[in-house]
Amino acid sequence: MDNYAYFSTGEAFRRFLGVLSDAEACDVMMWSWTQRVPVKQGFEKLIVILLDSNSLQNNASRNGRKGQQVANTGCPDPAGKKCSWFDEYALIDIREGDEFLCDYGDFAEPDLWEEFGL
């Protein structure tokens, strides 16, 4: 979790984007998402940005609907371990050269952008 940036308000996210170059801001907007994360008393809504190479994972369906590729990483893991909110495991054997694919629907909640005023 050390390589994530979190924003709890749309205004804080806008200020962050404002100090970046146009190209950097575009990249950040493309690779950020909104998500509810568990806290002691329920959930907190956050804008999340992953700031390392793990952000290069692409989207794939967990069930491979309509010929889509199937996610090969995700949570919960098949060993039945309890997952934290950013835990991720290999769901199948991943061979050298395979692309890491996750199901964005497991964590991203696009409808929350509006609640942030964005």
Secondary structure, DSSP 8 states (H G I E B T S, - for coil): -TTEEEESSHHHHHHHHHTS-HHHHHHHHHHEEEEEEEETTEEEEEEEEE-SGGGG-EE-BSS-GGG--B--EESS-TT-----TT--EESS---TT---EE-GGGT--TTHHHHTT-
